[in-house]
């Protein structure tokens, strides 16, 4: 009997060592299953790198007050994404510190694609060169795409004593520094500086803080003139102000727009653009998705209509083309700000 029992135990022991015959082999089966699941997930991730994006609210931070050109462009983009595609969007104006506070917040946000910055082209190079409180470097900025391009208008206050460029220039030469010109932030000084060089005059530049505030300053007669974006053209005419000229790079005159300084013989050109950027480390798949989506909305006409209704142009430049262009532009403009600082010291 003992021998029979011993034989049975030996048989059971042998059977337990055979593959697939005992519970000891179950972890290997589980391991294979786990690897299969992971491999499947990896394939799905490669096919759909966006995951569930965008499932949360996309916020567009504008580092200037509401009503300026950048704000209007941002709202046109956000509203189009919401109305056409159903995405939840919001525009936040984080004003203060001459644009520094909003830029710091936007570029230190989580790089998940839910916080983007709509910004004018001269804002960040100015901050990087002239603001000690910047919490980001140029390497922390990820350009996404260009949205709109613009030129500036040189407008005079209502009931201005000047009716022509010649009258304005003659007075400015006789009274250097007396006439005041409002600009939309310290980043916008290049427009008046080019005007001074071309006309041979000296004008006092006043930082109004935003395009809307610059327009309000000249409308209220607090300054003699202002440099504002060209979307203020119709309002300026309606308010009885004189539009002296546009800084657009063209010589032909187009109905419904201001005549350019170039068409009048003055070499005054100052064109800038509004674009989207994001914090460093945002997945490239999300960047391309945003850029591609806006390009499609522009091609379909929805985004172009929204931007033009806000008084802005639709000049989308996609991620692939915009990235090298932006990086070159940023380097060039930072050098320009540094040159101005050297000349003023």
Secondary structure as GFF3:
##gff-version 3
##sequence-region A 1 345
A	DSSP	alpha_helix	2	17	.	.	.	ID=ss1
A	DSSP	three_ten_helix	23	25	.	.	.	ID=ss2
A	DSSP	alpha_helix	26	47	.	.	.	ID=ss3
A	DSSP	beta_strand	58	62	.	.	.	ID=ss4
A	DSSP	alpha_helix	69	85	.	.	.	ID=ss5
A	DSSP	beta_strand	89	93	.	.	.	ID=ss6
A	DSSP	three_ten_helix	97	99	.	.	.	ID=ss7
A	DSSP	alpha_helix	100	107	.	.	.	ID=ss8
A	DSSP	beta_strand	115	120	.	.	.	ID=ss9
A	DSSP	alpha_helix	123	130	.	.	.	ID=ss10
A	DSSP	three_ten_helix	138	140	.	.	.	ID=ss11
A	DSSP	beta_strand	141	156	.	.	.	ID=ss12
A	DSSP	alpha_helix	165	174	.	.	.	ID=ss13
A	DSSP	beta_strand	180	183	.	.	.	ID=ss14
A	DSSP	three_ten_helix	186	188	.	.	.	ID=ss15
A	DSSP	alpha_helix	189	199	.	.	.	ID=ss16
A	DSSP	beta_strand	204	207	.	.	.	ID=ss17
A	DSSP	alpha_helix	211	219	.	.	.	ID=ss18
A	DSSP	beta_strand	225	229	.	.	.	ID=ss19
A	DSSP	three_ten_helix	230	232	.	.	.	ID=ss20
A	DSSP	alpha_helix	233	238	.	.	.	ID=ss21
A	DSSP	beta_strand	242	246	.	.	.	ID=ss22
A	DSSP	three_ten_helix	262	264	.	.	.	ID=ss23
A	DSSP	beta_strand	271	279	.	.	.	ID=ss24
A	DSSP	alpha_helix	284	300	.	.	.	ID=ss25
A	DSSP	alpha_helix	302	309	.	.	.	ID=ss26
A	DSSP	alpha_helix	319	344	.	.	.	ID=ss27
###
